[in-house]
Amino acid sequence: MLFRSRDPLTGLYNRRFVQEYLDGELPRARRTQRAFTIAFLDLDHFKRFNDSFGHDAGDLVLQVFAKTLKDFFRQGDILCRFGGEEFALVLPDCPLAQAEIRLNVLRDEVRKIALTHRDIKMGNVTFSAGLASFPMHGSSAEELFHVADTCLYESKKHGRDRVTVPVEVTS
C-alpha cells in the first residue's frame, strides 16, 4: 500500500509523516545535542465556519491558513495538518523563546486575513497554540506531544488566540 505523506486539502504533511519524522529526528537530536520545538495549533471556533458558511468555506479557511504557514515558516520546518483544524509544527534548531516569538508574530499576521466566501465576509481567523521543546520538555515524541497539547488547552482555557509555553518548575 502506498503511503501518502501529504494532506490532500492543505498540501501540508500529515500526522503519520510527523510521527515518522520524529522517529528519525529524536535520535539525531540526542546525538548532536540539537534542540527543536514542537507547536500544536488549533483554529479557534472553527466549527462556526462550517456551520455558518458550509463545509466548502471551512475548507477554504484550512487552505488559507495552510498557505499562511507555508509562507511564514522556513523551508526546513515541518508543517503538518494533524487532524481536523489542528496543526503540528516541528521547528528544528529553534529554541522555545524564539518559537514563542515566531508564533506570536504569526498570530498577528493571521488576524489580518479577511476571509470572503461567495461574496460573504466570514470574519477573521485566530488560533491557539501550545509549545514544547526537546530535550527540556521530553525525550520522546509522545512526551513532547503531551506537553504541547497541554499548553494548547491552557491557551484555549484562558481565552484562546494565544500561545502558551510550559511553566518551568524551579526547585
DSSP file with accessible surface (Angstrom, degrees, kcal/mol):
  #  RESIDUE AA STRUCTURE BP1 BP2  ACC     N-H-->O    O-->H-N    N-H-->O    O-->H-N    TCO  KAPPA ALPHA  PHI   PSI    X-CA   Y-CA   Z-CA
    1    1 A M              0   0  236      0, 0.0     2,-0.4     0, 0.0     0, 0.0   0.000 360.0 360.0 360.0 134.5    0.0    0.0    0.0
    2    2 A L        -     0   0  128      1,-0.0     2,-0.5     2,-0.0     0, 0.0  -0.591 360.0-139.9 -78.9 126.9    1.3    3.4   -0.9
    3    3 A F        -     0   0   61     -2,-0.4     2,-0.5     2,-0.0    -1,-0.0  -0.770  10.7-153.2 -88.7 125.7    1.8    5.8    2.0
    4    4 A R        -     0   0  176     -2,-0.5    13,-0.1     1,-0.1    12,-0.1  -0.887   9.0-170.4-100.1 127.5    0.8    9.3    1.3
    5    5 A S        +     0   0   37     -2,-0.5     9,-2.0    11,-0.1     2,-0.4   0.489  61.5  74.0 -96.6  -4.4    2.7   11.9    3.4
    6    6 A R  B    S-A   13   0A 116      7,-0.3     7,-0.3    11,-0.1     6,-0.1  -0.881  79.4-121.5-116.2 143.6    0.6   15.0    2.5
    7    7 A D     >  -     0   0   24      5,-3.6     4,-2.5    -2,-0.4     5,-0.2  -0.673  24.3-142.5 -74.4 125.4   -2.8   16.1    3.4
    8    8 A P  T  4 S+     0   0  129      0, 0.0    -1,-0.1     0, 0.0    -2,-0.0   0.813  94.3  49.4 -66.4 -27.3   -4.7   16.4    0.1
    9    9 A L  T  4 S+     0   0   43      1,-0.1    -2,-0.0     3,-0.1    -3,-0.0   0.924 126.9  19.4 -76.9 -43.7   -6.7   19.5    1.2
   10   10 A T  T  4 S-     0   0    8      2,-0.2    -1,-0.1    56,-0.1     3,-0.1   0.652  89.6-129.5-103.6 -19.6   -3.9   21.7    2.5
   11   11 A G     <  +     0   0   27     -4,-2.5     2,-0.1     1,-0.3     3,-0.1   0.440  67.2 128.1  79.5  -2.0   -0.7   20.2    1.0
   12   12 A L  S    S-     0   0    3     -5,-0.2    -5,-3.6     1,-0.1    -1,-0.3  -0.398  71.3 -86.6 -78.8 163.4    0.9   20.1    4.4
   13   13 A Y  E     -Ab   6  80A  52     66,-2.2    68,-2.6    -7,-0.3    -7,-0.3  -0.268  47.5-123.1 -60.7 158.8    2.4   16.9    5.8
   14   14 A N  E  >  - b   0  81A  34     -9,-2.0     4,-1.8    66,-0.2     3,-0.2  -0.512  25.8 -96.6-101.2 174.1    0.0   14.6    7.6
   15   15 A R  H  > S+     0   0  120     66,-0.6     4,-2.3     1,-0.2     5,-0.2   0.877 121.2  54.4 -56.9 -44.1    0.2   13.2   11.2
   16   16 A R  H  > S+     0   0  129      1,-0.2     4,-2.4     2,-0.2    -1,-0.2   0.902 106.2  52.3 -61.5 -41.0    1.8   10.0   10.2
   17   17 A F  H  > S+     0   0   45     -3,-0.2     4,-3.0     1,-0.2    -1,-0.2   0.931 109.0  49.7 -61.0 -45.2    4.6   11.8    8.4
   18   18 A V  H  X S+     0   0    1     -4,-1.8     4,-2.6     2,-0.2    -1,-0.2   0.918 110.6  49.9 -62.4 -41.8    5.4   13.9   11.5
   19   19 A Q  H  X S+     0   0   72     -4,-2.3     4,-1.5     1,-0.2    -1,-0.2   0.931 114.1  44.7 -63.8 -41.6    5.4   10.9   13.8
   20   20 A E  H  X S+     0   0   88     -4,-2.4     4,-1.1     2,-0.2    -2,-0.2   0.885 111.1  54.3 -69.4 -37.1    7.8    9.1   11.4
   21   21 A Y  H >X S+     0   0   48     -4,-3.0     4,-2.7     1,-0.2     3,-0.7   0.939 108.3  49.2 -59.9 -45.5   10.0   12.2   11.0
   22   22 A L  H 3X S+     0   0    0     -4,-2.6     4,-2.6     1,-0.2    -1,-0.2   0.831 100.3  64.8 -67.1 -29.4   10.3   12.4   14.8
   23   23 A D  H 3< S+     0   0  109     -4,-1.5    -1,-0.2     1,-0.2    -2,-0.2   0.865 114.9  32.5 -59.3 -33.4   11.3    8.7   15.0
   24   24 A G  H <X S+     0   0   31     -4,-1.1     4,-1.2    -3,-0.7    -2,-0.2   0.819 118.7  52.5 -89.4 -34.9   14.4    9.8   13.0
   25   25 A E  H  X S+     0   0    3     -4,-2.7     4,-3.1     1,-0.2     5,-0.2   0.879  99.9  60.8 -73.0 -38.9   14.9   13.3   14.3
   26   26 A L  H  X S+     0   0   10     -4,-2.6     4,-2.5     2,-0.2     5,-0.2   0.941 106.7  43.9 -60.3 -48.9   14.9   12.4   18.1
   27   27 A P  H  > S+     0   0   53      0, 0.0     4,-2.4     0, 0.0    -1,-0.2   0.918 116.0  49.6 -62.1 -37.6   17.9   10.1   18.0
   28   28 A R  H  X S+     0   0   96     -4,-1.2     4,-2.5     1,-0.2    -2,-0.2   0.925 111.2  48.6 -65.0 -43.6   19.8   12.6   15.7
   29   29 A A  H  X>S+     0   0    0     -4,-3.1     5,-1.9     1,-0.2     4,-0.9   0.892 112.0  49.3 -65.4 -38.5   18.9   15.5   18.1
   30   30 A R  H  <5S+     0   0  120     -4,-2.5     3,-0.4    -5,-0.2    -1,-0.2   0.935 112.8  47.5 -62.8 -47.0   20.1   13.4   21.1
   31   31 A R  H  <5S+     0   0  175     -4,-2.4    -2,-0.2     1,-0.2    -1,-0.2   0.892 122.3  33.6 -63.5 -41.0   23.4   12.5   19.4
   32   32 A T  H  <5S-     0   0   79     -4,-2.5    -1,-0.2    -5,-0.2    -2,-0.2   0.425 104.1-124.5 -97.3   0.6   24.1   16.1   18.2
   33   33 A Q  T  <5 +     0   0  179     -4,-0.9     2,-0.5    -3,-0.4    -3,-0.2   0.899  54.6 160.9  53.6  45.8   22.6   17.8   21.3
   34   34 A R      < -     0   0   58     -5,-1.9    -1,-0.2    -6,-0.2     2,-0.2  -0.857  29.3-146.1-102.5 123.8   20.3   19.8   18.9
   35   35 A A        +     0   0   42     -2,-0.5    58,-1.3    -3,-0.1     2,-0.3  -0.512  20.1 173.9 -84.8 154.1   17.2   21.4   20.4
   36   36 A F  E     -CD  92 134A   1     98,-1.1    98,-2.8    56,-0.2     2,-0.4  -0.968  21.4-130.3-151.1 163.4   13.9   21.8   18.5
   37   37 A T  E     -CD  91 133A   0     54,-1.7    54,-3.3    -2,-0.3     2,-0.4  -0.937   8.1-154.0-120.8 142.0   10.5   22.9   19.3
   38   38 A I  E     -CD  90 132A   1     94,-3.5    94,-2.0    -2,-0.4     2,-0.4  -0.928  12.9-167.4-109.7 137.2    7.1   21.4   18.6
   39   39 A A  E     -CD  89 131A   0     50,-2.3    50,-2.6    -2,-0.4     2,-0.5  -0.987  10.0-158.8-125.6 135.0    4.0   23.5   18.4
   40   40 A F  E     -CD  88 130A   6     90,-2.7    90,-2.2    -2,-0.4     2,-0.4  -0.969  16.4-172.1-106.5 129.9    0.4   22.4   18.4
   41   41 A L  E     -CD  87 129A   0     46,-3.0    46,-3.2    -2,-0.5     2,-0.4  -0.956   7.4-172.0-122.9 142.1   -2.0   25.0   16.8
   42   42 A D  E     -CD  86 128A  10     86,-2.4    86,-2.5    -2,-0.4     2,-0.3  -0.998  28.0-120.9-135.5 127.4   -5.8   24.8   16.8
   43   43 A L  E >   - D   0 127A   1     42,-1.9     3,-1.0    -2,-0.4    84,-0.3  -0.541  37.1-118.0 -68.4 126.9   -8.1   27.2   14.8
   44   44 A D  T 3  S-     0   0    4     82,-2.3    82,-0.4    -2,-0.3    -1,-0.1  -0.468  85.1  -9.7 -71.2 133.0  -10.3   29.0   17.3
   45   45 A H  T >  S+     0   0  108     -2,-0.2     3,-1.2     1,-0.1     4,-0.5   0.821  79.5 160.0  51.3  39.7  -14.1   28.4   16.9
   46   46 A F  T X>  +     0   0   13     -3,-1.0     3,-1.7     1,-0.2     4,-1.1   0.856  61.5  70.1 -59.9 -35.6  -13.5   26.6   13.6
   47   47 A K  H 3> S+     0   0  135      1,-0.3     4,-3.1     2,-0.2     5,-0.3   0.832  87.6  65.8 -54.8 -30.9  -16.9   24.9   13.7
   48   48 A R  H <> S+     0   0   93     -3,-1.2     4,-2.6     1,-0.2     5,-0.4   0.843  96.7  55.0 -64.3 -31.3  -18.6   28.3   13.2
   49   49 A F  H <> S+     0   0    1     -3,-1.7     4,-2.1    -4,-0.5     5,-0.5   0.946 113.6  40.6 -65.9 -46.3  -17.2   28.5    9.7
   50   50 A N  H  X S+     0   0   29     -4,-1.1     4,-1.4     3,-0.2    -2,-0.2   0.925 120.1  44.6 -65.2 -45.8  -18.6   25.1    8.7
   51   51 A D  H  < S+     0   0  100     -4,-3.1    -2,-0.2     1,-0.2    -3,-0.2   0.880 122.9  34.2 -69.0 -39.0  -21.9   25.7   10.5
   52   52 A S  H  < S+     0   0   82     -4,-2.6    -2,-0.2    -5,-0.3    -3,-0.2   0.810 135.4  18.1 -87.1 -31.8  -22.5   29.3    9.3
   53   53 A F  H  < S-     0   0   53     -4,-2.1     4,-0.2    -5,-0.4    -3,-0.2   0.460 109.0-101.8-123.1  -7.0  -21.0   29.2    5.7
   54   54 A G     X  -     0   0   25     -4,-1.4     4,-1.7    -5,-0.5     3,-0.5  -0.111  38.6 -75.1 100.9 161.3  -20.8   25.5    4.8
   55   55 A H  H  > S+     0   0  128      1,-0.2     4,-2.5     2,-0.2     5,-0.2   0.807 126.6  60.3 -67.4 -28.4  -18.0   22.9    4.6
   56   56 A D  H  > S+     0   0   60      2,-0.2     4,-1.9     1,-0.2    -1,-0.2   0.875 105.3  50.3 -67.8 -30.2  -16.5   24.3    1.5
   57   57 A A  H  > S+     0   0    0     -3,-0.5     4,-2.3    -4,-0.2    -2,-0.2   0.913 108.8  51.6 -70.1 -40.3  -16.0   27.6    3.4
   58   58 A G  H  X S+     0   0    0     -4,-1.7     4,-2.2     1,-0.2    -2,-0.2   0.909 108.1  52.0 -60.9 -41.1  -14.3   25.6    6.2
   59   59 A D  H  X S+     0   0   67     -4,-2.5     4,-2.6     1,-0.2    -1,-0.2   0.907 107.3  53.0 -61.2 -40.7  -12.1   24.0    3.6
   60   60 A L  H  X S+     0   0   46     -4,-1.9     4,-2.8     2,-0.2     5,-0.3   0.921 107.1  51.8 -60.7 -43.6  -11.2   27.5    2.4
   61   61 A V  H  X S+     0   0    2     -4,-2.3     4,-2.6     1,-0.2     5,-0.2   0.939 111.1  47.5 -58.0 -47.4  -10.2   28.5    5.9
   62   62 A L  H  X S+     0   0    3     -4,-2.2     4,-2.5     1,-0.2    -1,-0.2   0.910 113.3  48.3 -62.1 -41.2   -8.0   25.5    6.2
   63   63 A Q  H  X S+     0   0   86     -4,-2.6     4,-2.4     2,-0.2    -2,-0.2   0.915 112.7  46.8 -67.4 -42.8   -6.3   26.1    2.8
   64   64 A V  H  X S+     0   0   41     -4,-2.8     4,-2.3     2,-0.2    -2,-0.2   0.923 113.6  48.9 -65.9 -42.3   -5.7   29.8    3.5
   65   65 A F  H  X S+     0   0    4     -4,-2.6     4,-2.4    -5,-0.3    -2,-0.2   0.932 111.0  50.4 -63.3 -43.6   -4.3   29.0    7.0
   66   66 A A  H  X S+     0   0    1     -4,-2.5     4,-2.5     1,-0.2    -2,-0.2   0.914 110.0  49.8 -61.4 -42.2   -2.0   26.3    5.5
   67   67 A K  H  X S+     0   0  118     -4,-2.4     4,-2.5     1,-0.2    -1,-0.2   0.908 108.8  53.2 -63.9 -38.5   -0.7   28.7    2.8
   68   68 A T  H  X S+     0   0   27     -4,-2.3     4,-1.8     1,-0.2    -2,-0.2   0.920 109.1  49.1 -62.2 -42.7    0.0   31.3    5.5
   69   69 A L  H  X S+     0   0    0     -4,-2.4     4,-2.5     1,-0.2    -2,-0.2   0.939 111.3  49.4 -60.5 -47.3    2.0   28.7    7.4
   70   70 A K  H  < S+     0   0   98     -4,-2.5    -2,-0.2     1,-0.2    -1,-0.2   0.885 114.3  45.0 -60.0 -41.3    4.0   27.7    4.3
   71   71 A D  H  < S+     0   0  109     -4,-2.5    -1,-0.2    -5,-0.2    -2,-0.2   0.791 117.1  45.9 -71.9 -28.0    4.7   31.4    3.5
   72   72 A F  H  < S+     0   0   36     -4,-1.8    -2,-0.2    -5,-0.2    -3,-0.2   0.863 102.7  63.7 -87.5 -39.2    5.7   32.2    7.1
   73   73 A F  S  < S-     0   0   16     -4,-2.5     6,-0.0    -5,-0.2     2,-0.0  -0.403  88.3 -91.6 -93.6 166.0    8.0   29.4    8.2
   74   74 A R    >   -     0   0  106     -2,-0.1     3,-1.5     1,-0.1    -1,-0.1  -0.303  35.8-112.2 -70.3 157.3   11.4   28.2    7.0
   75   75 A Q  T 3  S+     0   0  200      1,-0.3    -1,-0.1     3,-0.0    -2,-0.1   0.851 116.2  52.6 -60.8 -34.9   11.7   25.6    4.3
   76   76 A G  T 3  S+     0   0   52      2,-0.1    -1,-0.3    16,-0.1     2,-0.2   0.539  85.6 104.8 -81.7  -6.0   13.2   23.1    6.7
   77   77 A D  S <  S-     0   0   10     -3,-1.5     2,-0.7    14,-0.1    14,-0.2  -0.515  73.4-126.6 -74.8 145.7   10.4   23.4    9.2
   78   78 A I  E     - E   0  90A  14     12,-2.6    12,-2.3    -2,-0.2     2,-0.5  -0.844  26.4-170.6 -98.6 115.9    7.9   20.5    9.3
   79   79 A L  E     + E   0  89A  16     -2,-0.7   -66,-2.2    10,-0.2     2,-0.4  -0.935  10.5 178.2-112.5 126.8    4.3   21.8    8.9
   80   80 A C  E     -bE  13  88A   0      8,-2.4     8,-2.1    -2,-0.5     2,-0.9  -0.972  36.7-138.7-136.4 138.4    1.5   19.3    9.4
   81   81 A R  E     -bE  14  87A  46    -68,-2.6   -66,-0.6    -2,-0.4     6,-0.3  -0.874  26.9-172.7 -88.1 108.5   -2.2   19.1    9.4
   82   82 A F  E     -     0   0A  11      4,-1.5     5,-0.2    -2,-0.9     2,-0.2   0.796  57.7 -48.1 -77.9 -30.4   -2.5   16.9   12.5
   83   83 A G  E >  S- E   0  86A  37      3,-1.8     3,-3.1     1,-0.2    -1,-0.3  -0.623  99.8 -17.8 161.9 139.5   -6.3   16.4   12.1
   84   84 A G  T 3  S-     0   0   39      1,-0.3    -1,-0.2    -2,-0.2   -42,-0.0  -0.245 131.0 -18.8  54.6-120.1   -9.4   18.5   11.6
   85   85 A E  T 3  S+     0   0   63    -42,-0.1   -42,-1.9    -3,-0.1     2,-0.4   0.109 114.8 105.7-105.3  20.9   -8.5   22.1   12.4
   86   86 A E  E <   -CE  42  83A  31     -3,-3.1    -3,-1.8   -44,-0.2    -4,-1.5  -0.865  48.1-170.6-106.6 137.8   -5.4   21.1   14.5
   87   87 A F  E     -CE  41  81A   0    -46,-3.2   -46,-3.0    -2,-0.4     2,-0.4  -0.912   8.9-155.2-125.1 149.3   -1.9   21.6   13.1
   88   88 A A  E     -CE  40  80A   0     -8,-2.1    -8,-2.4    -2,-0.3     2,-0.4  -0.979   8.5-166.9-124.8 139.5    1.5   20.5   14.4
   89   89 A L  E     -CE  39  79A   0    -50,-2.6   -50,-2.3    -2,-0.4     2,-0.5  -0.979  10.0-160.0-124.2 139.4    4.8   22.1   13.6
   90   90 A V  E     -CE  38  78A   1    -12,-2.3   -12,-2.6    -2,-0.4   -52,-0.2  -0.988  11.0-167.9-116.2 119.2    8.3   20.8   14.2
   91   91 A L  E >   -C   37   0A   2    -54,-3.3   -54,-1.7    -2,-0.5     3,-1.1  -0.832  10.4-151.8-113.0  90.8   10.8   23.7   14.2
   92   92 A P  E 3  S+C   36   0A  12      0, 0.0   -56,-0.2     0, 0.0   -16,-0.1  -0.294  77.9   7.8 -62.5 145.8   14.4   22.4   14.0
   93   93 A D  T 3  S+     0   0   93    -58,-1.3   -57,-0.2     1,-0.2   -58,-0.0   0.828  98.1 126.2  53.2  35.7   17.1   24.4   15.6
   94   94 A C    <   -     0   0    4     -3,-1.1    -1,-0.2   -59,-0.3    -3,-0.1  -0.924  52.4-144.6-127.0 104.2   14.5   26.8   17.1
   95   95 A P     >  -     0   0   69      0, 0.0     4,-2.6     0, 0.0     5,-0.2  -0.232  28.9-104.4 -65.2 160.5   14.7   27.3   20.9
   96   96 A L  H  > S+     0   0   23      1,-0.2     4,-2.7     2,-0.2     5,-0.2   0.888 118.5  51.2 -53.5 -47.9   11.5   27.7   22.9
   97   97 A A  H  > S+     0   0   64      1,-0.2     4,-2.0     2,-0.2    -1,-0.2   0.907 112.2  46.8 -61.7 -41.0   11.8   31.5   23.3
   98   98 A Q  H  > S+     0   0   90      2,-0.2     4,-2.7     1,-0.2    -1,-0.2   0.913 111.8  51.1 -67.2 -41.0   12.3   32.0   19.6
   99   99 A A  H  X S+     0   0    0     -4,-2.6     4,-2.8     2,-0.2     5,-0.2   0.914 108.1  52.7 -62.7 -40.7    9.4   29.7   18.7
  100  100 A E  H  X S+     0   0   68     -4,-2.7     4,-2.0    -5,-0.2    -1,-0.2   0.932 110.7  46.9 -61.5 -43.7    7.2   31.7   21.1
  101  101 A I  H  X S+     0   0  109     -4,-2.0     4,-2.3     2,-0.2    -2,-0.2   0.947 112.8  49.4 -62.1 -47.2    8.1   35.0   19.4
  102  102 A R  H  X S+     0   0   81     -4,-2.7     4,-2.6     1,-0.2    -2,-0.2   0.912 110.7  49.5 -60.2 -43.2    7.5   33.5   15.9
  103  103 A L  H  X S+     0   0    0     -4,-2.8     4,-2.3     1,-0.2    -1,-0.2   0.873 110.0  51.0 -67.8 -34.4    4.1   32.1   16.8
  104  104 A N  H  X S+     0   0   45     -4,-2.0     4,-1.8    -5,-0.2    -1,-0.2   0.888 110.2  49.1 -70.0 -36.4    3.0   35.4   18.3
  105  105 A V  H  X S+     0   0   58     -4,-2.3     4,-2.1     2,-0.2    -2,-0.2   0.929 110.6  51.7 -64.9 -42.3    4.1   37.2   15.1
  106  106 A L  H  X S+     0   0    0     -4,-2.6     4,-3.0     1,-0.2     5,-0.2   0.913 105.1  55.8 -59.9 -41.9    2.2   34.6   13.1
  107  107 A R  H  X S+     0   0   35     -4,-2.3     4,-2.2     1,-0.2    -1,-0.2   0.923 107.5  49.3 -56.5 -44.0   -0.9   35.2   15.3
  108  108 A D  H  X S+     0   0   72     -4,-1.8     4,-0.7     1,-0.2    -1,-0.2   0.905 112.7  47.4 -62.2 -41.0   -0.8   38.9   14.4
  109  109 A E  H >< S+     0   0   83     -4,-2.1     3,-0.8     1,-0.2     4,-0.4   0.915 111.0  50.4 -66.7 -43.5   -0.4   38.0   10.7
  110  110 A V  H >< S+     0   0    1     -4,-3.0     3,-1.7     1,-0.2    15,-0.6   0.897 103.4  59.3 -64.7 -39.0   -3.3   35.5   10.7
  111  111 A R  H 3< S+     0   0   77     -4,-2.2    -1,-0.2     1,-0.3    -2,-0.2   0.773  99.2  60.0 -61.0 -24.0   -5.7   38.0   12.4
  112  112 A K  T << S+     0   0  143     -3,-0.8     2,-0.5    -4,-0.7    -1,-0.3   0.627  79.1 105.2 -78.7 -14.8   -5.2   40.4    9.5
  113  113 A I    <   -     0   0   38     -3,-1.7     2,-0.7    -4,-0.4    12,-0.5  -0.565  57.4-159.4 -73.8 121.6   -6.6   37.9    7.0
  114  114 A A        -     0   0   79     -2,-0.5     2,-0.4    10,-0.1    10,-0.2  -0.906  11.7-153.5-103.0 110.8  -10.1   38.9    5.9
  115  115 A L  E     -G  123   0B  11      8,-1.1     7,-3.0    -2,-0.7     8,-0.7  -0.722  14.8-178.6 -93.0 134.3  -11.9   35.8    4.5
  116  116 A T  E     -G  121   0B  71     -2,-0.4     2,-0.4     5,-0.2     5,-0.2  -0.994   2.9-175.2-128.5 136.0  -14.7   36.1    2.0
  117  117 A H  E >  S-G  120   0B  30      3,-2.6     3,-1.5    -2,-0.4   -60,-0.1  -0.991  75.1 -12.1-134.6 122.8  -16.6   33.1    0.6
  118  118 A R  T 3  S-     0   0  177     -2,-0.4    -1,-0.1     1,-0.3     3,-0.1   0.915 129.3 -55.3  53.1  44.9  -19.2   33.5   -2.1
  119  119 A D  T 3  S+     0   0  163      1,-0.2     2,-0.5    -3,-0.1    -1,-0.3   0.646 114.4 119.6  64.6  18.2  -19.1   37.3   -1.6
  120  120 A I  E <   -G  117   0B  92     -3,-1.5    -3,-2.6   -67,-0.0     2,-0.4  -0.960  65.6-128.0-114.5 126.6  -19.9   36.9    2.1
  121  121 A K  E     -G  116   0B 179     -2,-0.5    -5,-0.2    -5,-0.2     3,-0.1  -0.599  21.4-172.0 -72.2 125.8  -17.4   38.1    4.7
  122  122 A M  E     -     0   0B   4     -7,-3.0    -6,-0.1    -2,-0.4    -1,-0.1   0.493  35.4-121.5 -97.4  -8.1  -16.7   35.3    7.1
  123  123 A G  E     -G  115   0B  30     -8,-0.7    -8,-1.1     2,-0.0    -1,-0.3  -0.343  42.1 -45.8  92.4-178.4  -14.7   37.3    9.6
  124  124 A N        -     0   0   78    -10,-0.2     2,-0.4    -2,-0.1   -13,-0.1  -0.497  46.4-128.4 -93.9 161.0  -11.2   36.8   10.8
  125  125 A V        +     0   0    6    -15,-0.6     2,-0.3   -12,-0.5   -12,-0.2  -0.850  24.3 178.6-106.6 141.1   -9.4   33.6   11.9
  126  126 A T        -     0   0   36     -2,-0.4   -82,-2.3   -82,-0.4     2,-0.3  -0.906   8.4-158.2-131.2 164.3   -7.4   33.2   15.1
  127  127 A F  E     -D   43   0A   0     -2,-0.3     2,-0.3   -84,-0.3   -84,-0.2  -0.975  10.7-140.0-141.5 157.5   -5.6   30.3   16.6
  128  128 A S  E     -D   42   0A   0    -86,-2.5   -86,-2.4    -2,-0.3     2,-0.3  -0.860  24.9-166.5-110.6 151.0   -4.4   29.0   19.9
  129  129 A A  E     -Df  41 163A   0     33,-2.4    35,-2.2    -2,-0.3     2,-0.4  -0.985  16.4-164.4-142.6 151.6   -1.0   27.3   20.4
  130  130 A G  E     -Df  40 164A   0    -90,-2.2   -90,-2.7    -2,-0.3     2,-0.3  -0.987  16.6-156.9-132.1 142.4    1.0   25.2   22.8
  131  131 A L  E     +D   39   0A   0     33,-1.9     2,-0.3    -2,-0.4   -92,-0.2  -0.856  14.5 176.0-120.7 156.3    4.7   24.7   22.7
  132  132 A A  E     -D   38   0A   0    -94,-2.0   -94,-3.5    -2,-0.3     2,-0.4  -0.962  15.7-149.4-153.6 142.4    7.2   22.1   23.9
  133  133 A S  E  >  -D   37   0A   4     -2,-0.3     4,-3.4   -96,-0.2     5,-0.3  -0.931  23.6 -98.8-119.9 143.0   11.0   21.9   23.3
  134  134 A F  E  4 S+D   36   0A   9    -98,-2.8   -98,-1.1    -2,-0.4     5,-0.1  -0.808 100.1   5.3 -92.5 135.1   13.3   18.9   23.1
  135  135 A P  T >4 S+     0   0   87      0, 0.0     3,-0.9     0, 0.0    -1,-0.3  -0.984 124.2  62.1 -95.7   0.6   15.1   18.0   25.4
  136  136 A M  T 34 S+     0   0  108      1,-0.2    -2,-0.2     3,-0.0     3,-0.1   0.839 116.5  27.8 -57.2 -39.7   13.7   20.4   28.0
  137  137 A H  T 3< S-     0   0   27     -4,-3.4    -1,-0.2     1,-0.3     2,-0.2   0.333 130.4 -19.1-111.7   6.9   10.1   19.1   28.0
  138  138 A G    <   -     0   0   11     -3,-0.9    -1,-0.3    -5,-0.3     3,-0.0  -0.806  39.0-136.5 163.2 159.1   10.5   15.5   26.9
  139  139 A S  S    S+     0   0   58     -2,-0.2     2,-0.3    -5,-0.1  -109,-0.1   0.399  86.7  53.4-114.8  -0.5   12.7   12.9   25.3
  140  140 A S  S  > S-     0   0   29      1,-0.1     4,-2.4    -5,-0.1     5,-0.2  -0.901  84.9-114.5-130.1 161.9   10.1   11.2   23.2
  141  141 A A  H  > S+     0   0    6     -2,-0.3     4,-3.1     1,-0.2     5,-0.2   0.918 117.3  54.1 -59.3 -42.0    7.5   12.3   20.6
  142  142 A E  H  > S+     0   0  136      1,-0.2     4,-2.3     2,-0.2    -1,-0.2   0.907 109.2  46.9 -61.4 -43.7    4.7   11.2   23.0
  143  143 A E  H  > S+     0   0   92      2,-0.2     4,-2.3     1,-0.2    -1,-0.2   0.925 114.7  46.4 -64.6 -43.7    6.1   13.3   25.9
  144  144 A L  H  X S+     0   0    0     -4,-2.4     4,-2.7     1,-0.2     5,-0.2   0.917 112.5  49.8 -65.8 -42.5    6.6   16.4   23.7
  145  145 A F  H  X S+     0   0   23     -4,-3.1     4,-2.8    -5,-0.2     5,-0.2   0.910 110.1  51.8 -60.9 -41.6    3.1   16.0   22.1
  146  146 A H  H  X S+     0   0  124     -4,-2.3     4,-2.6    -5,-0.2    -2,-0.2   0.934 112.1  44.7 -62.1 -46.0    1.6   15.7   25.6
  147  147 A V  H  X S+     0   0   32     -4,-2.3     4,-2.4     2,-0.2    -2,-0.2   0.945 115.7  46.7 -65.1 -46.4    3.3   18.9   26.8
  148  148 A A  H  X S+     0   0    0     -4,-2.7     4,-2.4     1,-0.2  -108,-0.2   0.914 113.7  49.0 -62.9 -40.6    2.4   20.9   23.7
  149  149 A D  H  X S+     0   0   51     -4,-2.8     4,-2.3    -5,-0.2    -1,-0.2   0.906 109.7  51.3 -66.2 -40.7   -1.2   19.6   23.8
  150  150 A T  H  X S+     0   0   66     -4,-2.6     4,-1.7    -5,-0.2    -2,-0.2   0.926 111.7  47.7 -61.7 -42.6   -1.5   20.5   27.5
  151  151 A C  H  X S+     0   0    9     -4,-2.4     4,-2.2     2,-0.2    -2,-0.2   0.889 108.2  55.5 -65.8 -38.6   -0.2   24.0   26.7
  152  152 A L  H  X S+     0   0    0     -4,-2.4     4,-2.0     1,-0.2    -2,-0.2   0.936 107.8  48.5 -59.0 -45.1   -2.6   24.3   23.8
  153  153 A Y  H  X S+     0   0  120     -4,-2.3     4,-2.6     1,-0.2    -1,-0.2   0.838 107.4  55.6 -68.8 -27.9   -5.6   23.5   26.1
  154  154 A E  H  X S+     0   0   66     -4,-1.7     4,-1.9     2,-0.2    -1,-0.2   0.906 105.8  52.4 -66.0 -40.7   -4.3   26.1   28.5
  155  155 A S  H  <>S+     0   0    0     -4,-2.2     5,-2.4     1,-0.2    -2,-0.2   0.924 112.7  44.3 -59.4 -43.8   -4.4   28.7   25.7
  156  156 A K  H ><5S+     0   0   40     -4,-2.0     3,-1.4     1,-0.2    -2,-0.2   0.915 111.4  53.2 -67.2 -42.2   -8.0   27.7   25.0
  157  157 A K  H 3<5S+     0   0  147     -4,-2.6    -1,-0.2     1,-0.3    -2,-0.2   0.830 107.9  52.0 -63.1 -31.6   -8.9   27.7   28.6
  158  158 A H  T 3<5S-     0   0   97     -4,-1.9    -1,-0.3    -5,-0.2    -2,-0.2   0.009 137.3 -69.1-101.0  28.6   -7.6   31.3   29.1
  159  159 A G  T < 5 -     0   0   55     -3,-1.4    -3,-0.2     3,-0.0    -2,-0.1   0.429  67.1-112.6 111.1  -3.6   -9.4   32.9   26.2
  160  160 A R  S   <S+     0   0   72     -5,-2.4   -32,-0.1    -6,-0.2     3,-0.1   0.048  87.5  83.7  67.2-179.8   -8.0   31.5   23.0
  161  161 A D  S    S+     0   0   44      1,-0.2     2,-0.3   -54,-0.0   -33,-0.2   0.922  80.2 101.9  50.5  51.7   -5.9   33.5   20.5
  162  162 A R        -     0   0  103    -35,-0.2   -33,-2.4   -10,-0.1     2,-0.4  -0.979  68.4-124.0-154.9 165.0   -2.7   33.0   22.5
  163  163 A V  E     -f  129   0A  17     -2,-0.3     2,-0.4   -35,-0.2   -33,-0.2  -0.957  25.1-163.4-114.5 130.2    0.5   31.0   22.7
  164  164 A T  E     -f  130   0A  31    -35,-2.2   -33,-1.9    -2,-0.4    -9,-0.1  -0.958   2.6-166.2-119.1 133.7    1.3   29.1   25.9
  165  165 A V        -     0   0   37     -2,-0.4   -33,-0.1   -35,-0.2     3,-0.0  -0.805  38.2 -86.8-109.8 155.4    4.7   27.7   26.9
  166  166 A P        -     0   0   17      0, 0.0     2,-0.4     0, 0.0    -1,-0.1  -0.302  42.6-115.8 -61.7 142.9    5.3   25.2   29.6
  167  167 A V        -     0   0  130      1,-0.0     2,-0.4    -3,-0.0    -3,-0.0  -0.690  29.5-128.7 -79.3 127.5    5.7   26.6   33.1
  168  168 A E        -     0   0   99     -2,-0.4     2,-0.5    -3,-0.0    -1,-0.0  -0.642  15.8-140.7 -80.7 132.4    9.2   25.9   34.3
  169  169 A V        -     0   0  136     -2,-0.4     2,-0.4     0, 0.0    -1,-0.0  -0.816  14.8-161.1 -94.1 126.5    9.4   24.3   37.7
  170  170 A T              0   0  128     -2,-0.5    -2,-0.0     1,-0.0     0, 0.0  -0.879 360.0 360.0-107.5 141.9   12.2   25.6   40.0
  171  171 A S              0   0  173     -2,-0.4    -1,-0.0     0, 0.0     0, 0.0  -0.493 360.0 360.0-101.8 360.0   13.4   23.6   43.0
